Amino acid sequence: MIDENLINKIGEYSKKPSLFDKGYGSIWTEEYIAKQMLQAHLNPNFDGASRRILIIDETVGFLAKNVLKENSMILDLGCGPGLYAERLCKRGHKVTGIDFSRNTINYAKKSAEKQGLNIEYECINLFELNYFEKYDVVMQVYGEINTFSDIERDKLFDIVKNALKPNGLFIFDVSTPILRRKCGLRKNWYVSESGFWRGKPHIVLEEGFEYDDDIWLDQYIVADNNGVQVYRNWFHDYTIEKIRRIVQSCGLNIINVMGSLSGEALKEDSEWIAVIAQK
Ligand SMILES: C[S@@+](CC[C@H](N)C(=O)[O-])C[C@H]1O[C@@H](n2cnc3c(N)ncnc32)[C@H](O)[C@@H]1O
């Protein structure tokens, strides 16, 4: 027999949501999903929650050689399991890693301890930070800015600006509409005994929605014997003109733009824009 409540909920969640409505579940902090996310971060050959290890090594190598001064104080926002923080610490930088996923931060702390690395990790929502002129560099890697609404993004820039010392650098990357065109809109469903979303039998209904201004939503409706939950991944893609305008209106000066944080040149068909901005 079909549960009427279930059908009603799925019907309700299937309607196109209003812009940046977050839904009800969190892919980063819900315990079971956070564990799958950690596995995705740590998969060395897969651009999932973190980029492949090869790219991370290239990025840290490029930044160390071309951008960072020796012994910098670095704030890594949305640091995940510390893949960048550890490499930067080994090169002599003093790193603070911030992430709101308890599972990921616990892993990062243990990993640093095992290797004798002095990295400060804090499990906190980055929107609650209020550092003042403490860091030479703030970084946010792998497009987390794309997931924020305009209001959140501008708040993030304020937090970053406050945290930076005078002349400090904000290093970040954002995806462009080219990446989204390549990925396309989701429209899929499947049944699983156990998988990314649940460790027990469940069904997943995936759907993509498109909005004005290069904003997109990947939505996942997940149903199991406990009920239905909806997860939403929002993406706001940026063109070079748009990101320039935003960075400048937030009071930072762009000193370099590239096609990646490992130093590739920016091209018309770049999927990513990497930005180095100065306070
Ligand atoms: C795409 S992953 C990138 C992780 C890391 N920068 C990397 O490239 O390996 C985004 C990370 O940001 C964290 N995150 C997202 N929103 C956050 C918030 N509001 N406060 C703190 N951490 C956040 C997530 O938990 C996740 O670990």
The ligand as an SDF file (V2000), in Angstrom:
LIG
                    3D

 27 29  0  0  0  0  0  0  0  0999 V2000
   33.8220   21.2150   -1.4350 C   0  0  0  0  0  0  0  0  0  0  0  0
   34.4410   20.9010    0.1650 S   0  0  0  0  0  0  0  0  0  0  0  0
   36.0990   21.4990   -0.0160 C   0  0  0  0  0  0  0  0  0  0  0  0
   37.0190   21.0950    1.0950 C   0  0  0  0  0  0  0  0  0  0  0  0
   38.4630   21.6080    0.9670 C   0  0  0  0  0  0  0  0  0  0  0  0
   38.5100   23.0330    0.7610 N   0  0  0  0  0  0  0  0  0  0  0  0
   39.1670   20.8870   -0.1480 C   0  0  0  0  0  0  0  0  0  0  0  0
   39.1640   21.3970   -1.2690 O   0  0  0  0  0  0  0  0  0  0  0  0
   39.7210   19.8020    0.1370 O   0  0  0  0  0  0  0  0  0  0  0  0
   33.6660   22.1720    1.1390 C   0  0  0  0  0  0  0  0  0  0  0  0
   33.9460   22.1040    2.6280 C   0  0  0  0  0  0  0  0  0  0  0  0
   33.4050   23.2850    3.2300 O   0  0  0  0  0  0  0  0  0  0  0  0
   32.7440   22.9300    4.4310 C   0  0  0  0  0  0  0  0  0  0  0  0
   31.7230   23.9650    4.6420 N   0  0  0  0  0  0  0  0  0  0  0  0
   30.6790   24.2690    3.8300 C   0  0  0  0  0  0  0  0  0  0  0  0
   29.9690   25.2900    4.3360 N   0  0  0  0  0  0  0  0  0  0  0  0
   30.5710   25.6400    5.5080 C   0  0  0  0  0  0  0  0  0  0  0  0
   30.2830   26.6030    6.5080 C   0  0  0  0  0  0  0  0  0  0  0  0
   29.2380   27.4310    6.4030 N   0  0  0  0  0  0  0  0  0  0  0  0
   31.0980   26.6890    7.5760 N   0  0  0  0  0  0  0  0  0  0  0  0
   32.1700   25.8440    7.7030 C   0  0  0  0  0  0  0  0  0  0  0  0
   32.4820   24.8940    6.7940 N   0  0  0  0  0  0  0  0  0  0  0  0
   31.6950   24.7920    5.7020 C   0  0  0  0  0  0  0  0  0  0  0  0
   32.1990   21.5280    4.2010 C   0  0  0  0  0  0  0  0  0  0  0  0
   31.9860   20.8330    5.4130 O   0  0  0  0  0  0  0  0  0  0  0  0
   33.3230   20.9220    3.3430 C   0  0  0  0  0  0  0  0  0  0  0  0
   34.2910   20.2720    4.1310 O   0  0  0  0  0  0  0  0  0  0  0  0
  1  2  1  0
  2  3  1  0
  2 10  1  0
  3  4  1  0
  4  5  1  0
  5  6  1  0
  5  7  1  0
  7  8  2  0
  7  9  1  0
 10 11  1  0
 11 12  1  0
 11 26  1  0
 12 13  1  0
 13 14  1  0
 13 24  1  0
 14 15  1  0
 14 23  1  0
 15 16  2  0
 16 17  1  0
 17 18  1  0
 17 23  2  0
 18 19  1  0
 18 20  2  0
 20 21  1  0
 21 22  2  0
 22 23  1  0
 24 25  1  0
 24 26  1  0
 26 27  1  0
M  CHG  2   2   1   9  -1
M  END
$$$$
